[in-house]
């Protein structure tokens, strides 16, 4: 029972915090940027169409966090967290020192580690999947991981395209958005 309680606490805290990030993006909750502000942030990261990528980010965080916290539809929740946090790492925190205080990916990496732990160990006995005896098919994990890899590949291609356009125009493109600290914090 103690192991189940530990998994519940880990799922609840990590999933709840990620769901809160998603609520900031989707609904403007918790002083978040809301859909318009998130779309502007995403556009500054060379992801187009920005309004769609903003919704994907918000839904991955909110939905992934809620599913993880509840231990429901495993492993869809942790996959949503990994997708959102790997994109945040690539687009908002890349080429910076690891520590959050320096704009680095410390927090997204921690959230990804928790999500990987959940995928490997399962949601535990105190989870909705256990209570409802629900189970997603085995193909969900490899398809989800492939979708995450495809999204990151797209992000890298967009960065290269922006760099090529800037080079032909004689300007430079920074890795990640040129934003204030508050916007960078919203990116995770």
PyMOL commands that set and color helices and strands:
alter all, ss='L'
color gray80, all
select helices_A, chain A and resi 2-27+29-31+34-44+50-70+76-92+100-102+106-121+128-132+139-169+181-187
alter helices_A, ss='H'
color red, helices_A
deselect
rebuild
show_as cartoon
